[in-house]
Amino acid sequence: KKFFLKKKKKKGGDYLRGFCTSGVFKYSRHLNFFCEQSIWWTIYGFSIIPSLHVSSSSSSEASLLGSLNFLINFAILGPILLSLLFLGSTRMTENLSIKKYPLYSVYQQTTPMLIPSFSPGISLDSPQGQEMIISFIAKENEKLKRQKQM
């Protein structure tokens, strides 16, 4: 029993915030969404490869225009629709996260939403991240005081 009590006291950082900001989530807030969209766009890329081979066999300007037409085929509907779906669900997820975890807005300022950054964002556990959290809390307290005065 004592072991569990001590373990709870040591938990901090991501556990206390309620959302993960470490590991791969310091590079992108929704890395799983980005990877799934990349897979679908790659599959679409494979669908245009045969048309590139056919158009490269003839060397007229008409075949160049024809190859551009083949670059956009009916298979593009899948990646476009899925990208729109993910964009909408990502925005919805972001709004829900902000309502549930007010500090999520600080995380949004430090980490890209979808496309991963090669340099990790500012860790919320770092001194600079702690300063951002403190200034966020101060701003929220000011808002609450203004609301109480009205």
N, C-alpha and C positions, 0 to 999 in steps of 0.2 A: 504494500500500500504506500509506503514512503517513497518507493521508486517512482511511482506514477505522479505523486505530488511534486517531487523535485523536477520531473521531466516537464510538467506543465509550466512551472516557473521559468524554465530555461527557454521556452518557445518564444520567439519574437520574429521580427522581420515580416516575411511573407505570411506567416501564420497569423500574426496579429492584424495585418492589413486586410486579410481575407482573399487576396488574389496573388498569383505567382508573378514575381518580377525577376527571378533568377534563372539560370540555365539558358535555354534557347529563348526564353521570354524577355531577356534583356536586349535581344536583337530585333524582335518584332512582337507586337502584342497578339497577332493572330497568325502565327507562322503556319499552323495547320491549314488555314484557309488559303494562304499563298501557295503552299505546296500542292494542294489539290487543284487549284486553278492552273498551276504550271503543268501538271500532268495532262489536263485536258487540252491546253494550248499545244503541248508537245504532240499529242495524238493528232490534232488538226495539222500540225506541221508534217506529219507522216502522210497525211492525205493529199498534200500538194506535191510531194516528191515525184509521183508518176507523171504529173502534168509538166513538171520541169524537164523531165527526160524526153518527153515527146516533143516539146517546143524547142529543145536544143538541137534536134536533128536537122531542122531547116534553118536557114540563115537570113530570111527576109524580115523586113520591118513588120510585116503583117503577123509573122509568127511571134515577134516580141509582144505585140499587142494581144495576141491570142494567149500567150503565156501569162500576161498580167490578168487576163480574165480567168484563167485556171487557178491563179493564186487565191482567188476568192470563189470558193465553191460552196455547195449547200452544206458541207460539213462544218462550216464556220458558225452555223446557227447554234450548235451545241456549246462551244466555248463562250460565245457572246452571251447567250442566255444564262449559263452557269455563272459567268462573271457578274452579270447584273444581279442574279440571285444572291451571290456571296456578298456583293457590295451592300445590298439591302439588309441582309441578315447581320453583317458586320456592324453596320450603323445601329441596328436595333440592339445588338449585344452591347455595344459601347454605351448606349443610353441607359440600358438596364444596369450596367456595371457602375455608372456614375451615380445613379439613384441609390444603389445598394451600398457602394463603397465610395464615399466622398473623396478619398485620397486618390482614386483612380484618375482624376483629372490631372494630378501631378504626374502620374505615370504616363499619361497621354502626352505631356509636354516633353518627356525625356526619351520616348521610344516610338519608332514608326508604327503605323497601324498594320500594314500588310507587307510591303516590300522590306525585307530585312536590311538593316544597316550593317556594314562590315565592321564598324566600330560600335561596341556596345553603348547603349544609352547610359545616362547617369544613374548609378545604382541609388535607390531610395535609402539604402542603408549607409551610404557614404556620407561624409560630412557635408558635401554640397547638396546631396539629396535630402539630408536632414534639415538643412537651411530652407530648402524649397517647401518641405512639409510644414515647418514652423511658420513661414510666411503665409502659406495657404490657410493654416489654422487661424492665424491672426486676422486675415481677411474675412474668413467665415464668422469669426467672433464679432467683427465690426458690423457685418450684415445683420447678425442677430440683434445687436444692440440697437441698430437703426429701426428694425422691425418692431422691437419692444417700445420704442419711443413714439411710434406712430399710432 
